[in-house]
């Protein structure tokens, strides 16, 4: 039987940050490190590709307008809740989520902070939370270098600046570990391992 949200007791870590901050790359490297140590890991990247909530979140992230802002944030959180309900009962030693509560930052103020506190009362509290901070101009260059047909609404330079300010403000509310991004991957990884209490040497 699936456990309730309050019974979500396995080690649960979250990695978040701006688009192109390297959060997904770091989450995959962290999962690989743990698996190389013989640990079982459940890794969920949001928005995910395996359910309607995640698909709709991605769809509205590529749309424009306030209604799309609301829709993308709501579907984002539904995608996260879907992951919690579907995977919280599985017998894994570690669970890692890429994006969690900070998806509420997609909402316009003041709905963003209201939604953050609302969802924070509903979903399990992670044992460790990492926010990879990156300068918007660095993120913008990384996004432009990607090969893709259409960028998301929050990947524009002015949106990245606003989202960084929101992300850091929200991270300060929950006691997140802020790790400077925009550096070589192994240096960022070293700081993440340190924040999580893992060995000091990064996984190369």
C-alpha positions in Angstrom: 0.0 0.0 0.0 1.3 3.5 -0.9 2.5 5.5 2.1 1.0 8.9 2.9 2.9 12.1 2.3 3.7 12.4 6.0 5.3 8.9 5.9 7.8 9.8 3.2 10.8 9.0 5.3 13.5 7.8 2.9 16.4 10.1 2.2 14.9 12.8 -0.1 17.0 15.4 -1.8 16.0 18.2 -4.1 18.2 20.1 -6.6 16.8 23.3 -8.2 18.0 26.4 -10.0 17.5 28.5 -13.1 17.1 26.9 -16.5 20.6 26.0 -17.7 22.0 26.1 -14.2 23.2 22.5 -14.5 20.7 21.1 -12.0 19.7 18.1 -14.1 23.3 17.3 -15.0 24.3 17.5 -11.3 21.3 15.3 -10.3 22.3 12.6 -12.8 25.9 12.7 -11.6 24.8 12.5 -8.0 22.6 9.5 -8.8 25.5 7.9 -10.6 27.8 8.5 -7.7 25.3 6.9 -5.2 24.7 3.9 -7.6 28.4 3.4 -7.9 28.5 3.1 -4.1 25.9 0.3 -4.4 22.9 2.5 -3.4 19.5 2.3 -5.0 18.3 5.7 -6.4 15.0 7.1 -7.7 15.6 10.2 -9.8 12.7 12.4 -11.0 13.2 15.4 -13.3 10.4 17.9 -13.5 8.5 18.5 -15.7 8.7 14.8 -16.5 7.9 13.2 -19.8 5.9 10.2 -18.6 2.6 11.7 -17.5 0.0 14.2 -18.7 0.8 16.8 -15.9 4.5 17.0 -17.0 3.6 17.2 -20.7 1.1 20.0 -20.0 3.6 21.9 -17.9 6.1 21.8 -20.8 3.4 22.9 -23.2 2.4 25.9 -21.3 6.1 26.9 -20.6 6.4 27.4 -24.3 3.3 29.6 -24.4 2.9 33.3 -23.6 0.6 35.3 -21.3 -0.5 35.2 -17.6 -2.9 32.3 -18.1 0.0 30.3 -19.4 2.1 31.3 -16.3 -0.6 30.0 -14.0 -1.2 26.8 -16.1 2.5 26.0 -16.2 3.0 26.4 -12.5 -0.2 24.4 -11.6 0.8 21.5 -13.9 4.3 21.7 -12.6 3.1 21.1 -9.0 0.7 18.4 -10.1 3.6 16.7 -11.8 5.6 16.9 -8.6 2.7 15.5 -6.5 2.3 12.7 -9.1 5.9 11.8 -8.6 5.5 11.8 -4.8 2.4 9.6 -4.9 3.8 7.2 -7.5 7.4 6.8 -6.2 7.3 7.5 -2.4 6.4 3.9 -1.6 9.2 2.3 -3.6 12.0 0.6 -1.8 14.9 3.0 -2.7 17.7 4.2 -0.5 17.7 7.7 -2.0 15.2 9.8 -3.9 16.3 12.8 -5.9 13.9 15.4 -7.4 15.0 18.0 -9.9 12.6 20.9 -9.2 10.2 20.8 -6.3 8.5 23.7 -4.5 10.3 26.4 -6.5 8.1 25.7 -9.5 5.6 28.0 -7.8 8.0 30.9 -8.7 6.5 30.7 -12.2 3.3 32.2 -10.8 3.1 36.1 -10.9 3.3 37.8 -7.5 1.7 37.6 -5.0 0.3 34.2 -6.0 3.8 32.8 -6.1 4.6 33.1 -2.4 1.1 32.1 -1.4 1.4 28.9 -3.5 4.8 28.2 -2.2 3.6 28.2 1.4 0.4 26.4 0.5 2.2 23.5 -1.2 4.9 23.4 1.5 2.2 22.4 4.0 1.0 19.5 1.7 4.2 17.9 0.3 7.0 16.1 2.2 9.9 18.2 3.4 13.1 17.1 1.8 16.1 16.2 4.0 18.4 18.3 1.9 17.7 21.0 -0.7 20.3 22.4 -3.1 19.8 25.6 -5.2 22.4 26.1 -7.9 22.8 29.8 -8.4 23.9 31.1 -11.8 24.1 34.5 -13.3 21.3 35.1 -15.9 23.8 36.1 -18.6 25.6 32.8 -18.2 22.3 30.9 -18.3 21.2 32.8 -21.3 24.4 31.9 -23.2 23.9 28.2 -22.4 20.3 28.3 -23.5 21.2 29.9 -26.8 23.8 27.3 -27.4 21.2 24.5 -27.1 19.8 22.9 -30.3 16.1 23.3 -30.0 13.3 24.8 -32.0 11.5 26.8 -29.3 12.6 28.3 -26.0 10.4 28.5 -22.9 8.9 31.8 -21.8 11.1 31.9 -18.7 14.3 31.4 -20.7 14.4 35.0 -22.0 17.1 37.2 -20.4 14.7 39.5 -18.5 12.7 36.5 -17.3 15.9 34.7 -16.1 16.8 37.8 -14.1 13.4 37.9 -12.4 13.4 34.1 -11.8 16.8 34.2 -10.2 15.6 36.9 -7.8 12.6 34.8 -6.9 14.5 31.6 -6.7 17.0 33.0 -4.2 14.2 34.7 -2.2 12.3 31.4 -2.0 15.5 29.4 -1.2 16.1 31.7 1.8 12.7 30.8 3.2 13.4 27.1 3.3 17.0 27.0 4.4 18.3 25.8 1.0 22.0 25.2 0.4 22.9 27.8 -2.3 25.8 26.5 -4.5 27.4 28.9 -7.0 27.0 27.6 -10.5 28.7 28.8 -13.7 31.9 26.9 -12.8 33.4 23.6 -14.0 31.0 20.7 -13.4 33.3 19.0 -10.9 33.6 22.1 -8.8 29.9 22.5 -8.5 29.6 18.7 -7.8 32.2 19.0 -5.0 30.1 21.7 -3.2 26.9 19.6 -3.6 28.6 16.5 -2.2 29.8 18.7 0.7 26.4 20.1 1.4 24.9 16.6 1.4 27.6 15.2 3.7 29.1 12.9 1.1 32.8 12.3 0.5 34.9 15.4 -0.4 36.2 14.1 -3.7 33.9 14.8 -6.7 32.9 12.0 -9.1 34.9 12.5 -12.3 
